Amino acid sequence: MQFISNKVQDSMGTLPTATDPAYKHRPDGSTMKALAWFGNRDVRIIDAPIPDISENKDVIVRTTGTTICGSDLHLYHSEMMGLQKGDILGHEFMGIIDRVGPEVTTLKPGDKVVVSFQIACGTCRYCQKKYSSMCDWTNNSSLQKGMYGQRDAGFLGYGHLTGGFPGGQAEYVRVPFGEVNCLKVPPGVCDEDVLYLSDILPTSYHAVMDTRVEPGDVVSVWGLGPIGQCVVRWALLKGASKVYAIDTIPSRLVLAKQAKGEVVTIDFNAEDVSKRIQAEVPGGLDVCIDASTYHEPKTLLHKVEKTLMLETDVSETPNEMIYLVKKFGRVGLIGVYSGYTNHFNIGALMEKGVRFIGNGQAPVHLYWEEILNDYILTGKFDMKPLVTHRVNLEDMKELYDKFDKRYAGVNKVFVQTKVRIFDQFCSLTVYSDVLV
């Protein structure tokens, strides 16, 4: 790993970093299993040093559950800049506190916690508003600042564009600013109920809140992976009168129909999405949300431009949303886009007065307590129907390949480590045939 100095000075101030010579490992040389990136479609289970406390506010988490997020496929396909061989992946995980730094007072070894995928300092102007994904001080990437003008927060397990922090597809993880970035789990709660507070539950909730789904709205969701499935359900919980759910994978379309409320599914390979929605909603949709992904162009033109690296992202879904939303309607992007696109319909955006909202990386800390207390503990939102498989950490190399190919109805997977403590409160009994 390429080291940089512990303190980096730029126009925003002094940035604490994780990938510096002070990053410590267990002095006894003990190792752990971890999933690491080595190139395009090349991920491997490796023996890596177990991290130790490096800074006074660190905690070390012994992972009990992790997963693959759809956005991890961008790393798997080498589409995310800033990856280095040997980077440990994974940004959605939970576990048991193993060690704490000397300045940590509210967490202790043995506490069960969920870890947010973003690393927030807890004190900057954004963190004070719980906008944890926009923390000013935890990402040292000059590349990201050059591309976007400012930096997001540092993210765990997402390469050096987001700070180079080793991730959670491993048996142990160092979490900087542990008291800020760990949510203590109440006793008697199943791991599979709360793991996804790390990312997809706050991310999908943020898409609905930030794009302002209101009672009576007609909403459409593009992309029915785990984020899209949750967006459909949150929209209905927030009062949407109807949700159009768009994808092409039969198992995803079936799963979306199981949400409580009026859901109309559309297979975009079987029919023209624009013609169907315009015929049924001639005045235009109130809200459109893109929960899809930038690396799968539909038309030949974008396939050629993507192959030749003339664009990093594809504008087909955003253009479709701009076309179908009503005048002064709202369009939200929660699907991960990273760079530049061609043929964007900026004219329709302006002429229709479309509120085009980049939802950004969701501020997990703004929502995770609300989701836990108001929706998970009350039973209003149940993740179990969306969890289709459970596998072991050692299976993750094969799992990436199957997840990428959408094999055997894979939707959301719970990955358990060998150090996982038996969870007597978990009633989920789905066992994996994903590798068969």
DRENDO-1510 file (C-alpha; in Angstrom, 1 decimal, always signed):
<recs>
REC; n; res; u; v; w
REC; 1; MET; +0.0; +0.0; +0.0 .
REC; 2; GLN; +1.3; +3.4; -0.9 .
REC; 3; PHE; +1.7; +5.5; +2.2 .
REC; 4; ILE; +1.1; +9.2; +2.6 .
REC; 5; SER; +1.8; +11.6; +5.4 .
REC; 6; ASN; -0.3; +11.5; +8.5 .
REC; 7; LYS; -1.4; +15.1; +8.1 .
REC; 8; VAL; -2.3; +16.5; +4.7 .
REC; 9; GLN; -2.6; +20.3; +4.2 .
REC; 10; ASP; -4.9; +21.8; +1.5 .
REC; 11; SER; -7.3; +24.6; +1.1 .
REC; 12; MET; -9.8; +22.8; +3.4 .
REC; 13; GLY; -7.4; +22.4; +6.3 .
REC; 14; THR; -5.5; +19.5; +7.9 .
REC; 15; LEU; -6.9; +16.1; +7.0 .
REC; 16; PRO; -6.5; +13.1; +9.3 .
REC; 17; THR; -5.8; +10.0; +7.1 .
REC; 18; ALA; -6.0; +6.3; +7.5 .
REC; 19; THR; -3.4; +5.1; +5.0 .
REC; 20; ASP; -0.3; +6.4; +6.7 .
REC; 21; PRO; +2.8; +4.9; +8.4 .
REC; 22; ALA; +0.9; +5.1; +11.8 .
REC; 23; TYR; -1.6; +2.4; +10.6 .
REC; 24; LYS; -0.8; -0.3; +13.1 .
REC; 25; HIS; -1.3; -4.1; +13.2 .
REC; 26; ARG; -1.3; -6.6; +16.0 .
REC; 27; PRO; +2.2; -6.8; +17.4 .
REC; 28; ASP; +2.1; -10.6; +17.6 .
REC; 29; GLY; +1.8; -10.8; +13.8 .
REC; 30; SER; -1.6; -12.5; +13.9 .
REC; 31; THR; -3.6; -12.6; +10.7 .
REC; 32; MET; -7.2; -12.7; +9.5 .
REC; 33; LYS; -9.1; -13.7; +6.4 .
REC; 34; ALA; -10.1; -10.8; +4.2 .
REC; 35; LEU; -11.4; -10.2; +0.6 .
REC; 36; ALA; -9.0; -8.1; -1.4 .
REC; 37; TRP; -9.0; -6.5; -4.9 .
REC; 38; PHE; -6.3; -7.4; -7.4 .
REC; 39; GLY; -7.7; -6.3; -10.7 .
REC; 40; ASN; -10.7; -6.5; -13.0 .
REC; 41; ARG; -12.9; -9.4; -11.8 .
REC; 42; ASP; -10.1; -10.5; -9.6 .
REC; 43; VAL; -10.9; -10.6; -5.9 .
REC; 44; ARG; -9.2; -13.1; -3.5 .
REC; 45; ILE; -9.4; -14.3; +0.1 .
REC; 46; ILE; -6.1; -13.4; +1.6 .
REC; 47; ASP; -4.4; -13.7; +5.0 .
REC; 48; ALA; -4.0; -10.0; +6.1 .
REC; 49; PRO; -2.6; -8.6; +9.4 .
REC; 50; ILE; -5.2; -7.9; +12.0 .
REC; 51; PRO; -5.5; -4.2; +12.6 .
REC; 52; ASP; -4.7; -2.6; +16.0 .
REC; 53; ILE; -5.6; +0.7; +17.6 .
REC; 54; SER; -3.7; +3.4; +15.6 .
REC; 55; GLU; -5.4; +6.6; +16.9 .
REC; 56; ASN; -6.8; +7.3; +20.3 .
REC; 57; LYS; -10.4; +7.4; +19.0 .
REC; 58; ASP; -10.2; +4.1; +17.1 .
REC; 59; VAL; -12.2; +1.0; +17.8 .
REC; 60; ILE; -11.4; -2.5; +16.4 .
REC; 61; VAL; -14.6; -4.4; +15.3 .
REC; 62; ARG; -14.6; -8.2; +15.1 .
REC; 63; THR; -16.9; -8.7; +12.2 .
REC; 64; THR; -19.9; -10.9; +12.6 .
REC; 65; GLY; -21.8; -10.0; +9.5 .
REC; 66; THR; -21.0; -8.3; +6.2 .
REC; 67; THR; -22.4; -8.3; +2.6 .
REC; 68; ILE; -21.8; -7.4; -1.0 .
REC; 69; CYS; -23.4; -4.1; -2.0 .
REC; 70; GLY; -24.4; -3.5; -5.7 .
REC; 71; SER; -21.9; -0.6; -5.7 .
REC; 72; ASP; -19.1; -3.1; -4.9 .
REC; 73; LEU; -19.5; -4.3; -8.5 .
REC; 74; HIS; -18.0; -1.0; -9.7 .
REC; 75; LEU; -14.8; -2.0; -7.9 .
REC; 76; TYR; -15.1; -5.6; -9.1 .
REC; 77; HIS; -15.2; -4.3; -12.7 .
REC; 78; SER; -12.3; -1.9; -12.0 .
REC; 79; GLU; -14.6; +1.1; -12.8 .
REC; 80; MET; -13.7; +3.0; -9.7 .
REC; 81; MET; -10.6; +5.1; -9.8 .
REC; 82; GLY; -8.1; +4.9; -7.0 .
REC; 83; LEU; -7.9; +1.1; -6.5 .
REC; 84; GLN; -4.6; -0.5; -5.5 .
REC; 85; LYS; -3.8; -4.2; -5.5 .
REC; 86; GLY; -4.4; -5.7; -2.1 .
REC; 87; ASP; -7.1; -3.2; -1.0 .
REC; 88; ILE; -9.6; -4.9; +1.4 .
REC; 89; LEU; -13.1; -4.4; +0.2 .
REC; 90; GLY; -16.5; -4.1; +1.9 .
REC; 91; HIS; -18.3; -1.1; +3.3 .
REC; 92; GLU; -21.5; -2.7; +4.8 .
REC; 93; PHE; -20.8; -4.7; +8.0 .
REC; 94; MET; -21.4; -5.1; +11.7 .
REC; 95; GLY; -19.8; -6.9; +14.6 .
REC; 96; ILE; -18.6; -7.0; +18.2 .
REC; 97; ILE; -16.3; -4.3; +19.6 .
REC; 98; ASP; -12.9; -6.0; +20.2 .
REC; 99; ARG; -10.6; -3.2; +21.3 .
REC; 100; VAL; -11.1; +0.5; +22.0 .
REC; 101; GLY; -8.7; +3.5; +21.9 .
REC; 102; PRO; -7.8; +5.3; +25.1 .
REC; 103; GLU; -10.2; +8.2; +24.3 .
REC; 104; VAL; -13.2; +6.0; +23.7 .
REC; 105; THR; -15.7; +6.1; +26.6 .
REC; 106; THR; -19.1; +5.1; +25.3 .
REC; 107; LEU; -18.2; +1.8; +23.7 .
REC; 108; LYS; -16.5; -1.2; +25.3 .
REC; 109; PRO; -15.4; -4.7; +24.2 .
REC; 110; GLY; -18.3; -7.0; +23.7 .
REC; 111; ASP; -20.8; -4.3; +22.5 .
REC; 112; LYS; -22.6; -5.2; +19.3 .
REC; 113; VAL; -22.5; -2.4; +16.7 .
REC; 114; VAL; -23.4; -1.5; +13.2 .
REC; 115; VAL; -20.7; +0.5; +11.4 .
REC; 116; SER; -21.6; +3.2; +8.9 .
REC; 117; PHE; -19.9; +2.9; +5.5 .
REC; 118; GLN; -18.7; +6.4; +5.7 .
REC; 119; ILE; -16.2; +7.7; +8.2 .
REC; 120; ALA; -17.2; +11.0; +9.9 .
REC; 121; CYS; -15.1; +13.0; +12.3 .
REC; 122; GLY; -18.1; +14.1; +14.3 .
REC; 123; THR; -17.0; +17.8; +14.7 .
REC; 124; CYS; -16.8; +19.5; +11.3 .
REC; 125; ARG; -19.6; +21.7; +9.9 .
REC; 126; TYR; -21.2; +18.8; +8.1 .
REC; 127; CYS; -20.9; +16.3; +10.9 .
REC; 128; GLN; -22.6; +18.7; +13.3 .
REC; 129; LYS; -25.7; +18.4; +11.1 .
REC; 130; LYS; -25.2; +14.6; +10.9 .
REC; 131; TYR; -24.3; +14.9; +7.2 .
REC; 132; SER; -21.8; +12.2; +7.8 .
REC; 133; SER; -21.2; +11.4; +4.1 .
REC; 134; MET; -19.9; +14.9; +3.5 .
REC; 135; CYS; -17.4; +15.1; +6.4 .
REC; 136; ASP; -14.7; +17.6; +5.5 .
REC; 137; TRP; -11.8; +15.9; +7.3 .
REC; 138; THR; -11.6; +12.1; +6.6 .
REC; 139; ASN; -10.8; +11.8; +2.9 .
REC; 140; ASN; -7.3; +12.8; +1.6 .
REC; 141; SER; -8.0; +12.1; -2.1 .
REC; 142; SER; -6.6; +14.8; -4.3 .
REC; 143; LEU; -8.2; +13.0; -7.3 .
REC; 144; GLN; -11.7; +13.3; -5.9 .
REC; 145; LYS; -11.2; +17.0; -5.1 .
REC; 146; GLY; -9.9; +17.6; -8.7 .
REC; 147; MET; -12.9; +15.8; -10.2 .
REC; 148; TYR; -15.7; +17.2; -7.9 .
REC; 149; GLY; -14.4; +20.4; -6.4 .
REC; 150; GLN; -14.6; +19.0; -2.9 .
REC; 151; ARG; -14.3; +15.7; -1.2 .
REC; 152; ASP; -16.9; +13.3; +0.3 .
REC; 153; ALA; -16.1; +11.7; +3.6 .
REC; 154; GLY; -13.8; +8.8; +3.7 .
REC; 155; PHE; -15.5; +5.4; +3.0 .
REC; 156; LEU; -14.5; +2.0; +4.3 .
REC; 157; GLY; -13.5; -0.5; +1.7 .
REC; 158; TYR; -14.0; +1.6; -1.4 .
REC; 159; GLY; -10.4; +2.3; -2.6 .
REC; 160; HIS; -8.3; +5.4; -2.5 .
REC; 161; LEU; -10.7; +7.8; -4.2 .
REC; 162; THR; -12.5; +7.6; -0.8 .
REC; 163; GLY; -9.5; +7.6; +1.5 .
REC; 164; GLY; -8.0; +4.1; +1.2 .
REC; 165; PHE; -9.6; +2.7; +4.4 .
REC; 166; PRO; -9.5; -1.1; +4.6 .
REC; 167; GLY; -13.1; -2.5; +4.6 .
REC; 168; GLY; -15.5; -4.8; +6.2 .
REC; 169; GLN; -15.2; -8.0; +4.1 .
REC; 170; ALA; -12.8; -9.2; +6.7 .
REC; 171; GLU; -12.7; -10.7; +10.1 .
REC; 172; TYR; -11.5; -7.5; +11.8 .
REC; 173; VAL; -11.8; -3.8; +10.9 .
REC; 174; ARG; -10.3; -0.7; +12.3 .
REC; 175; VAL; -13.0; +2.0; +12.6 .
REC; 176; PRO; -11.6; +5.6; +13.0 .
REC; 177; PHE; -13.6; +7.9; +15.3 .
REC; 178; GLY; -15.4; +4.7; +16.5 .
REC; 179; GLU; -17.9; +6.4; +18.9 .
REC; 180; VAL; -19.1; +8.5; +15.9 .
REC; 181; ASN; -19.3; +5.8; +13.3 .
REC; 182; CYS; -20.7; +2.8; +15.3 .
REC; 183; LEU; -24.3; +2.5; +16.3 .
REC; 184; LYS; -24.8; +0.3; +19.3 .
REC; 185; VAL; -27.4; -2.4; +18.7 .
REC; 186; PRO; -30.0; -3.1; +21.4 .
REC; 187; PRO; -30.1; -6.5; +23.1 .
REC; 188; GLY; -32.4; -9.1; +21.5 .
REC; 189; VAL; -32.1; -7.9; +17.9 .
REC; 190; CYS; -31.2; -10.2; +15.0 .
REC; 191; ASP; -28.0; -9.4; +13.1 .
REC; 192; GLU; -29.8; -9.7; +9.8 .
REC; 193; ASP; -32.4; -7.1; +10.9 .
REC; 194; VAL; -29.8; -4.4; +11.6 .
REC; 195; LEU; -26.7; -5.1; +9.4 .
REC; 196; TYR; -28.2; -3.0; +6.5 .
REC; 197; LEU; -28.3; +0.1; +8.7 .
REC; 198; SER; -24.7; +0.3; +7.6 .
REC; 199; ASP; -25.7; +1.4; +4.1 .
REC; 200; ILE; -28.7; +0.3; +2.0 .
REC; 201; LEU; -31.5; +1.2; +4.5 .
REC; 202; PRO; -30.3; +4.8; +5.1 .
REC; 203; THR; -29.3; +5.1; +1.4 .
REC; 204; SER; -32.7; +4.1; +0.1 .
REC; 205; TYR; -34.5; +6.1; +2.8 .
REC; 206; HIS; -32.4; +9.1; +1.9 .
REC; 207; ALA; -33.4; +8.8; -1.8 .
REC; 208; VAL; -37.1; +9.0; -0.8 .
REC; 209; MET; -36.7; +11.8; +1.7 .
REC; 210; ASP; -34.3; +13.9; -0.4 .
REC; 211; THR; -36.4; +13.6; -3.5 .
REC; 212; ARG; -39.5; +14.3; -1.4 .
REC; 213; VAL; -41.9; +11.5; -2.0 .
REC; 214; GLU; -45.2; +12.9; -0.7 .
REC; 215; PRO; -48.6; +11.3; +0.0 .
REC; 216; GLY; -50.5; +10.6; -3.2 .
REC; 217; ASP; -47.5; +10.8; -5.4 .
REC; 218; VAL; -47.0; +8.5; -8.4 .
REC; 219; VAL; -43.4; +7.3; -8.3 .
REC; 220; SER; -41.2; +5.3; -10.5 .
REC; 221; VAL; -38.1; +3.5; -9.5 .
REC; 222; TRP; -35.4; +2.4; -12.1 .
REC; 223; GLY; -33.3; -0.6; -10.9 .
REC; 224; LEU; -34.6; -3.2; -8.5 .
REC; 225; GLY; -31.5; -4.4; -6.8 .
REC; 226; PRO; -31.4; -4.2; -3.0 .
REC; 227; ILE; -31.5; -0.3; -3.0 .
REC; 228; GLY; -34.3; -0.2; -5.5 .
REC; 229; GLN; -36.4; -2.8; -3.6 .
REC; 230; CYS; -36.0; -0.7; -0.4 .
REC; 231; VAL; -36.9; +2.5; -2.3 .
REC; 232; VAL; -40.1; +0.9; -3.5 .
REC; 233; ARG; -41.1; +0.1; +0.1 .
REC; 234; TRP; -40.1; +3.4; +1.6 .
REC; 235; ALA; -42.0; +5.3; -1.1 .
REC; 236; LEU; -45.1; +3.3; -0.2 .
REC; 237; LEU; -44.6; +3.8; +3.5 .
REC; 238; LYS; -44.4; +7.6; +2.8 .
REC; 239; GLY; -47.7; +7.5; +1.1 .
REC; 240; ALA; -47.1; +7.1; -2.6 .
REC; 241; SER; -50.3; +6.0; -4.3 .
REC; 242; LYS; -48.6; +3.9; -6.9 .
REC; 243; VAL; -45.0; +2.9; -7.7 .
REC; 244; TYR; -43.8; +1.8; -11.1 .
REC; 245; ALA; -40.8; -0.6; -10.6 .
REC; 246; ILE; -38.6; -1.1; -13.6 .
REC; 247; ASP; -36.0; -3.8; -14.2 .
REC; 248; THR; -35.5; -6.8; -16.5 .
REC; 249; ILE; -34.7; -9.6; -14.0 .
REC; 250; PRO; -37.8; -11.7; -13.3 .
REC; 251; SER; -36.9; -12.5; -9.7 .
REC; 252; ARG; -36.5; -8.8; -8.9 .
REC; 253; LEU; -39.8; -7.9; -10.6 .
REC; 254; VAL; -41.5; -10.6; -8.5 .
REC; 255; LEU; -39.9; -9.3; -5.3 .
REC; 256; ALA; -41.0; -5.7; -5.9 .
REC; 257; LYS; -44.6; -6.9; -6.3 .
REC; 258; GLN; -44.5; -8.3; -2.8 .
REC; 259; ALA; -44.3; -4.8; -1.3 .
REC; 260; LYS; -47.4; -3.6; +0.5 .
REC; 261; GLY; -49.1; -1.2; -1.8 .
REC; 262; GLU; -49.8; -0.7; -5.5 .
REC; 263; VAL; -46.7; -1.7; -7.4 .
REC; 264; VAL; -46.7; -1.9; -11.2 .
REC; 265; THR; -43.7; -3.8; -12.6 .
REC; 266; ILE; -42.2; -3.1; -16.1 .
REC; 267; ASP; -39.6; -5.3; -17.8 .
REC; 268; PHE; -37.7; -2.8; -19.9 .
REC; 269; ASN; -36.5; -5.5; -22.3 .
REC; 270; ALA; -40.1; -6.6; -22.9 .
REC; 271; GLU; -41.8; -3.3; -23.5 .
REC; 272; ASP; -41.1; +0.4; -24.0 .
REC; 273; VAL; -41.0; +2.0; -20.6 .
REC; 274; SER; -41.8; +5.5; -21.9 .
REC; 275; LYS; -44.8; +4.4; -24.0 .
REC; 276; ARG; -46.3; +2.4; -21.1 .
REC; 277; ILE; -45.9; +5.1; -18.5 .
REC; 278; GLN; -47.1; +7.9; -20.8 .
REC; 279; ALA; -50.2; +6.0; -21.6 .
REC; 280; GLU; -51.0; +5.4; -18.0 .
REC; 281; VAL; -49.8; +8.6; -16.5 .
REC; 282; PRO; -50.2; +11.2; -19.3 .
REC; 283; GLY; -49.6; +14.2; -17.0 .
REC; 284; GLY; -46.2; +12.8; -15.9 .
REC; 285; LEU; -44.8; +11.1; -12.9 .
REC; 286; ASP; -44.5; +13.1; -9.6 .
REC; 287; VAL; -41.2; +11.5; -8.7 .
REC; 288; CYS; -38.6; +9.4; -10.5 .
REC; 289; ILE; -35.7; +7.8; -8.7 .
REC; 290; ASP; -32.7; +6.1; -10.3 .
REC; 291; ALA; -31.5; +3.3; -8.2 .
REC; 292; SER; -29.7; +1.6; -11.1 .
REC; 293; THR; -26.0; +1.6; -12.0 .
REC; 294; TYR; -23.9; +3.4; -14.5 .
REC; 295; HIS; -21.9; +0.5; -16.0 .
REC; 296; GLU; -24.7; -1.2; -18.0 .
REC; 297; PRO; -25.5; +0.8; -21.2 .
REC; 298; LYS; -28.6; -0.3; -23.2 .
REC; 299; THR; -28.0; +1.2; -26.6 .
REC; 300; LEU; -25.2; +0.5; -29.1 .
REC; 301; LEU; -24.1; +4.1; -29.1 .
REC; 302; HIS; -23.4; +4.2; -25.3 .
REC; 303; LYS; -21.9; +0.7; -25.4 .
REC; 304; VAL; -19.4; +1.9; -28.0 .
REC; 305; GLU; -18.6; +5.1; -26.1 .
REC; 306; LYS; -18.3; +3.3; -22.9 .
REC; 307; THR; -15.9; +0.7; -24.4 .
REC; 308; LEU; -13.8; +3.4; -25.9 .
REC; 309; MET; -13.7; +5.3; -22.6 .
REC; 310; LEU; -15.4; +8.3; -24.2 .
REC; 311; GLU; -17.7; +8.4; -21.1 .
REC; 312; THR; -17.6; +6.9; -17.7 .
REC; 313; ASP; -21.4; +7.0; -17.0 .
REC; 314; VAL; -24.5; +6.5; -19.2 .
REC; 315; SER; -27.3; +9.1; -19.4 .
REC; 316; GLU; -30.0; +6.8; -20.7 .
REC; 317; THR; -31.9; +6.3; -17.4 .
REC; 318; PRO; -31.6; +10.0; -16.4 .
REC; 319; ASN; -32.9; +11.1; -19.8 .
REC; 320; GLU; -35.8; +8.7; -19.5 .
REC; 321; MET; -36.7; +10.1; -16.1 .
REC; 322; ILE; -36.5; +13.7; -17.3 .
REC; 323; TYR; -38.8; +12.8; -20.2 .
REC; 324; LEU; -41.4; +11.0; -18.0 .
REC; 325; VAL; -41.6; +13.3; -15.0 .
REC; 326; LYS; -44.2; +16.0; -14.8 .
REC; 327; LYS; -43.4; +19.7; -15.2 .
REC; 328; PHE; -41.7; +20.9; -12.0 .
REC; 329; GLY; -41.5; +17.2; -11.0 .
REC; 330; ARG; -38.6; +15.7; -9.1 .
REC; 331; VAL; -35.9; +13.4; -10.2 .
REC; 332; GLY; -33.4; +11.8; -7.8 .
REC; 333; LEU; -30.2; +9.9; -8.4 .
REC; 334; ILE; -29.2; +7.5; -5.7 .
REC; 335; GLY; -27.6; +5.0; -8.2 .
REC; 336; VAL; -23.8; +5.4; -8.1 .
REC; 337; TYR; -22.5; +7.7; -10.9 .
REC; 338; SER; -18.8; +8.6; -10.8 .
REC; 339; GLY; -17.7; +10.7; -13.7 .
REC; 340; TYR; -18.9; +12.0; -17.1 .
REC; 341; THR; -21.7; +11.2; -19.5 .
REC; 342; ASN; -22.7; +12.1; -23.1 .
REC; 343; HIS; -26.0; +13.0; -24.7 .
REC; 344; PHE; -27.6; +14.3; -21.5 .
REC; 345; ASN; -31.0; +16.0; -22.2 .
REC; 346; ILE; -30.2; +19.3; -20.5 .
REC; 347; GLY; -32.8; +21.2; -22.7 .
REC; 348; ALA; -35.7; +19.2; -21.3 .
REC; 349; LEU; -34.4; +19.6; -17.8 .
REC; 350; MET; -34.5; +23.3; -18.1 .
REC; 351; GLU; -37.7; +23.7; -20.2 .
REC; 352; LYS; -39.8; +21.4; -17.9 .
REC; 353; GLY; -38.4; +22.9; -14.7 .
REC; 354; VAL; -37.3; +19.5; -13.5 .
REC; 355; ARG; -35.9; +19.4; -10.0 .
REC; 356; PHE; -32.9; +17.2; -10.8 .
REC; 357; ILE; -31.4; +16.0; -7.5 .
REC; 358; GLY; -28.1; +14.3; -7.0 .
REC; 359; ASN; -29.0; +12.5; -3.7 .
REC; 360; GLY; -25.3; +12.1; -3.0 .
REC; 361; GLN; -23.8; +9.4; -0.8 .
REC; 362; ALA; -26.5; +9.1; +1.9 .
REC; 363; PRO; -25.7; +10.6; +5.3 .
REC; 364; VAL; -26.2; +7.4; +7.3 .
REC; 365; HIS; -25.9; +9.1; +10.7 .
REC; 366; LEU; -28.9; +11.4; +9.9 .
REC; 367; TYR; -31.2; +8.4; +9.6 .
REC; 368; TRP; -30.0; +5.3; +11.2 .
REC; 369; GLU; -31.4; +5.8; +14.7 .
REC; 370; GLU; -34.8; +6.9; +13.2 .
REC; 371; ILE; -34.9; +3.8; +11.0 .
REC; 372; LEU; -33.9; +1.5; +13.8 .
REC; 373; ASN; -36.4; +2.9; +16.4 .
REC; 374; ASP; -39.3; +3.8; +14.2 .
REC; 375; TYR; -39.2; +1.1; +11.5 .
REC; 376; ILE; -37.1; -2.0; +12.5 .
REC; 377; LEU; -37.9; -2.3; +16.2 .
REC; 378; THR; -41.6; -1.7; +15.5 .
REC; 379; GLY; -41.7; -4.2; +12.6 .
REC; 380; LYS; -42.8; -1.6; +10.0 .
REC; 381; PHE; -39.9; -2.4; +7.8 .
REC; 382; ASP; -38.6; -6.0; +7.6 .
REC; 383; MET; -35.4; -6.8; +5.7 .
REC; 384; LYS; -35.8; -10.5; +5.9 .
REC; 385; PRO; -37.8; -10.9; +2.6 .
REC; 386; LEU; -35.1; -9.1; +0.8 .
REC; 387; VAL; -32.3; -11.4; +2.1 .
REC; 388; THR; -32.1; -14.3; -0.3 .
REC; 389; HIS; -28.9; -16.1; +0.7 .
REC; 390; ARG; -26.4; -16.6; +3.6 .
REC; 391; VAL; -22.9; -17.7; +3.0 .
REC; 392; ASN; -19.5; -17.7; +4.7 .
REC; 393; LEU; -16.7; -15.2; +4.3 .
REC; 394; GLU; -14.5; -17.9; +2.6 .
REC; 395; ASP; -17.1; -18.1; -0.2 .
REC; 396; MET; -16.9; -14.4; -1.2 .
REC; 397; LYS; -14.7; -14.8; -4.2 .
REC; 398; GLU; -17.3; -17.1; -5.8 .
REC; 399; LEU; -20.1; -15.0; -4.5 .
REC; 400; TYR; -18.8; -11.9; -6.3 .
REC; 401; ASP; -19.0; -13.8; -9.6 .
REC; 402; LYS; -22.5; -15.1; -8.9 .
REC; 403; PHE; -23.7; -11.7; -7.7 .
REC; 404; ASP; -22.3; -10.0; -10.8 .
REC; 405; LYS; -24.2; -12.5; -13.0 .
REC; 406; ARG; -27.4; -12.2; -10.9 .
REC; 407; TYR; -27.3; -15.9; -10.5 .
REC; 408; ALA; -30.0; -17.9; -8.8 .
REC; 409; GLY; -32.1; -15.0; -7.8 .
REC; 410; VAL; -29.4; -13.5; -5.6 .
REC; 411; ASN; -30.6; -10.2; -4.1 .
REC; 412; LYS; -29.1; -9.4; -0.7 .
REC; 413; VAL; -26.7; -11.7; +1.0 .
REC; 414; PHE; -25.8; -12.1; +4.6 .
REC; 415; VAL; -22.1; -13.1; +4.9 .
REC; 416; GLN; -21.1; -14.5; +8.2 .
REC; 417; THR; -17.5; -14.9; +9.5 .
REC; 418; LYS; -16.1; -17.8; +11.4 .
REC; 419; VAL; -16.0; -15.7; +14.5 .
REC; 420; ARG; -19.7; -15.0; +14.4 .
REC; 421; ILE; -21.5; -15.7; +17.7 .
REC; 422; PHE; -24.7; -17.7; +17.4 .
REC; 423; ASP; -27.6; -15.3; +17.2 .
REC; 424; GLN; -30.4; -16.8; +19.2 .
REC; 425; PHE; -32.8; -13.9; +18.3 .
REC; 426; CYS; -32.5; -14.5; +14.5 .
REC; 427; SER; -35.3; -16.4; +12.9 .
REC; 428; LEU; -33.9; -16.2; +9.4 .
REC; 429; THR; -33.4; -19.7; +8.0 .
REC; 430; VAL; -32.3; -19.1; +4.5 .
REC; 431; TYR; -29.3; -21.1; +3.5 .
REC; 432; SER; -27.3; -20.6; +0.4 .
REC; 433; ASP; -27.5; -22.5; -2.9 .
REC; 434; VAL; -25.8; -19.6; -4.6 .
REC; 435; LEU; -22.6; -21.4; -5.2 .
REC; 436; VAL; -24.2; -24.6; -6.4 .
</recs>
